[in-house]
Amino acid sequence: MTQTAQDEPASEPRELNIDRSKRADRIIHSHTLWSMGAGLIPVPIFDVLAVSAIQVDMLKQLAEAYESDFTENMGKTFVAALTGGTFARVGASFIKAVPGVGTLVGGASMSVLSGASTFAVGQVAKRHYETGGNLVDIDLASATRRYDEALERGKRVVGDLKNREDESKDVYTSLERLSDLNQKGVISDEEFEAKKREMLGRL
């Protein structure tokens, strides 16, 4: 009887952890698609900024899912530490400045790299959160190694997702439209963020 009493509570956390893990997977998946779409934006540098913002937003949602402390500065520091800065992505971004083929080639490479990077950042964060850690106490050296490994897996994941390229392009088109409205002052920054979150929730 004592053993039954001990066993029953143990099953509840397992179920809750499974639900939380699935929620985290959905967050990573939607933001990976969003990053693929943002990588298609034909404006050098803006695409890099958009992807970085998406990754920070993903970390914020993951922190909420795992009930962990989070600040935007923590997210930006974590992303910069894992990705080693934006130099590789900026290189792909600047290719878009070349007339004609530049936009096509740069957009394609930026889309893949953006999606794979976002997937990898999410996987590293999820794994750390599931051990009970947070973004403050993480060993960045070990996290960077895990990021590099997850990045290669992310490229394969993105390759599979490209079979659903219409979904990625829909994300890009929607992001571009919302951004244009925001820049023209038609919608506020708050409305832009709200719409972005609403669309992410449907992916």
Salt bridges, closest charged atoms under 4 A:
ASP25 OD1 - LYS126 NZ 2.65
ASP47 OD2 - LYS96 NZ 2.50
ASP57 OD2 - HIS31 NE2 2.75
ASP57 OD1 - ARG197 NH2 3.45
GLU72 OE2 - LYS76 NZ 3.26
ASP137 OD1 - HIS128 NE2 2.72
GLU152 OE2 - LYS155 NZ 3.34
GLU165 OE2 - LYS169 NZ 3.74
GLU167 OE1 - ARG164 NH2 2.66
ASP180 OD2 - LYS184 NZ 3.11
GLU193 OE1 - LYS196 NZ 3.39
GLU198 OE2 - ARG202 NH1 3.24
